[in-house]
Amino acid sequence: MKTIAIASPAGGVGKTTLAHAISVAAAEFGKKTLLIDLDPAGSLTFRLGFENPRLTITDFLTGTSLGDENLNLTAERFAFIPADSRLTTNLNEGALSDFFITLPDAFDLVVLDVARQSTVRYILYAGCCNCAP
């Protein structure tokens, strides 16, 4: 499984659009793709029509198990995990690393839509790109 984090310290530069486009393209080429919104503002979550999702990435980071029944499948044929505003307080290295280790091997590609963040958060996200098996 490959993991790609789309990140930049600047806002409004197309991170969300690029993450979405990569996921669509990968799915069109037959890759089992998981797109994760890691932006507490939830722009991608809103864009994909998940305004009030039952489960979000924060739920998975705080103990809810990830199974097929908990994944959202989009019309564009990729799986999606929505964001929520609780990400600003619930994100830590251990939880994120543990989450990536438990991801199903069924995915060929995981794409992370990362918010404009501090350098510390970028290091955390980059580390998770390397911890996925």
Secondary structure as GFF3:
##gff-version 3
##sequence-region A 1 133
A	DSSP	beta_strand	2	6	.	.	.	ID=ss1
A	DSSP	alpha_helix	15	28	.	.	.	ID=ss2
A	DSSP	beta_strand	33	38	.	.	.	ID=ss3
A	DSSP	alpha_helix	43	47	.	.	.	ID=ss4
A	DSSP	alpha_helix	57	61	.	.	.	ID=ss5
A	DSSP	three_ten_helix	68	70	.	.	.	ID=ss6
A	DSSP	beta_strand	72	73	.	.	.	ID=ss7
A	DSSP	beta_strand	79	81	.	.	.	ID=ss8
A	DSSP	alpha_helix	87	90	.	.	.	ID=ss9
A	DSSP	alpha_helix	93	101	.	.	.	ID=ss10
A	DSSP	beta_strand	109	114	.	.	.	ID=ss11
A	DSSP	alpha_helix	119	131	.	.	.	ID=ss12
###
